[in-house]
Amino acid sequence: MTATTPTWIRVDAPDGAAALALERRLSHLHPITIGLHDRWYVEFEDFDDRVEEIVAGVRYWLRTRGLAGTTVHIDDAERTVEAEMHDEPALGAGYDCERVLEHEP
């Protein structure tokens, strides 16, 4: 049996309220909000290669918070993520009082 090494993902947040909103949005991935001095982050320990799911959630979070973009740290790499620029909600966004997927009741 081999141990799987997780991917560590950290998302920069502008403030505590925004960090907690992202933590709630992606709660099914078990994130943790960290406040350190005047900086806020949301961290994920990803064992299941869900980076793109996290990035999609971050894009939608940025748009709903009125933010242009943020930095996502994936292990030792950095990636700039920008807000979604269209009116369609992200997959699963309907569960936050927006439109649900077309085939759902």
N, C-alpha and C positions, 0 to 999 in steps of 0.2 A: 504494500500500500504506500503510495507516494502522497506527500502533503502538497496541496496547491498553494502557490504563493499568490497572495492577493495583489491587485493593482490598487494603489492608493490614489484617490481622486480628491482634490481640494478645490473648492469654488470660492473665489473672493466675493464678499458681500459688502455693500456700502455701509450697512449699519445692522444693529441687532434685530430690528423688526424685519428687515428684508431677509436676513439669514434664517430667522425662524419661519418665515413664509416659505422659503425654499425647502427647509427641513420638512415642513408639513406637506408640501406638494409631492415630495419624493419619499414620504415616510415608509412606503413599502420596501425601500432599499436600505432602510436602517441607517440614515445619515446621523451625524452628530454636529451640533452647532458649537463653535469655539469662538470665544471672545478673548483676545489677547491684547492688552493695553488698549489702543484705540482701533484695532483691526478686528474684522469679523470674517469667519470662514465657515463653510459647511463641508465636512469630510465624509467620504465614503470608503469603506473597505470592500472592494469589488472582487469577489471570487468567481463571478459568473460572466465575465466579459460583457458588462452592461454599459460600457462607456458611452455608446451612441444613444442609448435610452436616457442616460443622465444628461448628456448634452442637449437632447431634444427638450427635456424638462427644464433645463436651464434657459434655453431660448424662449420658451413660453413664459417662464417666471420673469425674465427680463422685460418682456413686452408688457405683462400685466402690472409690473412695478414701474413702468415708464422709464426703464434704463436702456441705454444704447448697447452696452456690452459689458463683459467682465473677463477675467482671466481664470482659466481652469488649468490646474496643475495635475498632470497625469504622471505619477511617479516623479521622475526628474525632468520631465518636459513641460513646457507651457503652451497653452493653446488659447487664442483669443476667440471668444464666442460672442456673437452679436444677436440682438433680439430678432425674433421673427418679424418680418415686415408685411405680412398678409393678414387678412381678417379671419381666416379659418383657424379654429383652435387646434392645438396639438392633440395627438392621439390620446384619448382618455380624459381630455379636458372637460368633457361634459359632466363629469362628476363634481365639478366645482361650479355648478349652476349655469353652465353654458350648454351649447348644443351637444347632444350625445351622438355617437356613431349612427349613421343612417339606418342600419338594420336593427337597431335596438328599439324597444318600445318606448 
